[in-house]
Amino acid sequence: MKKVSEPVEDMTVILSIHDVIPTLEDDIIKTYDRLTDLGISSFTLLVTPFYQMKKTNSFTKGSLFNEFLLSLGVEISLHGYSHFTKSGSMAEFSDITTARALIRLRDGVSLFKKGFNQKPIGFIPPLWEGPPRVVKAAKQIGFEYCTLGSHIFRLSDSKVFSTATPIISQGGRSVKIESAMLEMELGGALQIGIHPKDYSMNNLFELLADLRDNQGYHFTSYSGYLTGAKR
C-alpha cells in the first residue's frame, strides 16, 4: 500500500462523529444540534454496530434512533465491529490478521445492513489505527474508502489522500490538537473526529467555530470530499 499520497485541499476539515451507538443516543442528538447551530451540515456518522459486544449497543431496524440517523441525510460509515479486542484494547484493528479483518468487516456490514437496510459507504477502524492489510480487506468487502491515520484510501482507483494527524477526541476534558497545530496555522487539511460527549466535556466545538469563523475552513464528509476529488 506504499503509494504517493495527494494532500487533501487546503482549508478543508473532513469531519465525523465517531462511536455512534444507541446508548449514546441523547448525546448524538445534542451533538447534531450543536453542529446545526454552527451551520455545519456535511459530516460522516461512524457507526460501531456491536459496541463492546453488548445487545444494548446493537441497532434495531425501524427504531426511532435509526430512523433519526437516516433522516439526517448524511454519510453513514462503519467504525469497527465491537471497537474492542479480546484483551480490552479500543484499537480493535491495530494488530489484526487479514483473515480476522475480513470476518469482522463482513460481520460488521451484516449487522449494519440489518439495522439500516443499506450498506456502509466507507470504513474507518477504531482510533483510526490498523495495518495496511486492513485497506486490502476493506477493498475486498466492497467499501468505497478506508482511512488509516492521516491517509484516506479511495478504493475505486487506489488513490491516496493525506491530511494532518487526525484530531480524534475521546470525550474527555481535553482534546489533543498539538500534532495538528502546525497544519492548522498553515491552513492545511484536517480530519476531526467528534465524540458524542464532547459538547458537555471540552472545547472542541469552540475549535470548530474558530476554524470556520476566523480561519476560513469548510467542513465536509469523507465521501463528500472523495466524490469531488479529481480522479
N, C-alpha and C positions, 0 to 999 in steps of 0.2 A: 504493500500500500504506500510505498515511498514515492509520491507524486509531488510535482511542484504545485504549490497552492497559490491561489489568486486572492489577494486581500478583498474582503467584503468592502463595499463602497464606504468611504468616509462619512461621518456624521450619521451612521446607522446604528441603532440598537435593535438587535434581534432579541425579542422579549418573550418570556414564557412564565407560566405559573406551574411549578412542579409539585409533586406529591399530591396530586388531585385525587382524593379518596372520599368516600361517603361520610366518614366520621368527622371530616373537616368541612362539611357542607356549609355551615353558617359562616365560617371564616372565608371560604372561597367566594361566597356571595358578597361578603363585605369587601373582599379584595377586588372583585369585579366592579363594585360600586365606586371604589376609590379610583380605579383606572378610568372609569367613565367620567368621574369628576375632573380628571386630568385631561380628558379629551383623547384618551388612548383607546383605540378600538381594534387594533391589529396585534395579536399575540397568539402564542401557542399554549394550549392546555396539555400538560404532560400527565397522563393517567397511569397510575400503577394499579393493575386490575385485581391483585390479590395481596394487598399490603400486609406484611407480617404473617401472611397465610391465615388471616382471620376472616371468618364469614361476614362479620360486620363491615369489613372493608371491601366486599365484593359488590359489583354493580348489577342491579336488577333491572332488566328491560322494562321500560314503561314507568319506572319510579319517577317521582317528581324531580328529584335531583338530576337524574339522567336527562329528562326532558328539558330541564333548565339549561344544562350544559349544551345540549344540541341546539336549543333556541338562540344561543348567543351567535351562532353563525361563524365561529372562529375555528381555526385548525385544532384538531384533537389528535394527539400522537401518543405513542406508547413509551412509558418510562419504567422499564424493568417489568418483572413479573410479581415478585413479592418485595423487592427493594433490598432484601437481606440475604446474606449467605447463611449456611447452616451454623457457622461459628458466631453469627451475630453481627458481622460487619455490614454496614449500609452499602458498601460498594459491591453490589450483587454480581456485577460482570467483570470486576477488575482482574481476576485471575482464572477466568473460565475457559474450559476447553471448547473447541469448535462444536463437538457433538452436544455438549451440555448447553451451549448457547442456542443451538438450533432447537433443542427441546423447549427451553424456556421461552424462546421467541414464539414458537408455534403455540404453546400453551397460553402465552400472553395474548396473542392475536385471537385465539379461540374465545377466551373469556371476554375480551374487548368486543368482539362481534356479537356475543350473546347479550351484552349489556347495551350496546349502541346500534346494533343492526347495521354496522358498517365497519370497514377495515381502518385501522390507524394509518395515518399518512406516513409518518416517519418514526424513527426510533432513536431515543437518547437514553443511554444506560444511567442508572442512579449515580449521582455525583459527577456525571459526565465522564466516567472512567471506564476504560476497557482496552484490551489489546487489539491490534489491527484485525485479528481474525473475526472480531465481532462485526466489523464492517462487511466482511465477506459473507458472514451468516445473515446479516440483515438484507443484503442484496439477494441472497438465495431465497429468502422468505418473500421478497417482493416489495419491500419498503421503498419509498421514493428517496429517502435520505437517511443518513445516520451521522450522528455527531459524537466525536470523542474530543474532549478538551476544547482547544481553540480551533479545531478543524471540523468543517462541515462537508460531508461527502455526498454529492449529488449522484445517486446510484444509476440514473438513467444513462449518463455519459461518463461516469467515473471522474467528474471534475471535482476539485477540492477547493474550498474557500476557507479563509482564515480570518480570525479576529484576535483581539487581545485575550489574555487569560480570562475565562468566564468568571463573572461575579455571581456566585451561587449562594444565596442566603439559606440558612438552616432554621430561620425563625427565632434566632436568639436575640440577645440585647444589642448585639453589634453585627455589622456586616463588613467582611474583609474586602476592601477595594484596593489595597496597596498595589497588588500585582497588575492592576489595570490603570493606575493613576497616570502614568506617562502617556498611554494611548488616549486617555480622556483629554489630557491637556493639549494633545496634538490633533484632536478631533477624529481619531481613528475609530474603527468599528468595534462594537462591544456586543457581548452576549450577557444578558442579565436574567437570572432565574429567581423569580419571586417565590418565597414560601408563603403558604396561606396565613401564617401567623404574623407576618411582617407588619401589617397595618397597625398592630397593637404593641409590637415589641421593639421596633427600631426605627431608624430614619431612612429606610430605603425609598419610601415614597417621596421624601424630600429630595433625595438624589435624582429620582426620575423627573421631578418638577424642574430641578436645576438644569438637568441635561436638555430638557425641552425648551425652557424659557430663556435661559442665559447662555446656553452653548449651541442651540440650534439643531439638536439631534432630532431625528424622526424615528418612529418605532414601527416594527413590522414583525410578522411571524416568520418561522423558519421556511415554511413552504411559500409564503408570500415573497420572501427575498429570492429564493431559488427559482421560482417561476419567472420572475422578471430578469434574473441574471442572464447574461449572454451565454450562448452555447458555442 
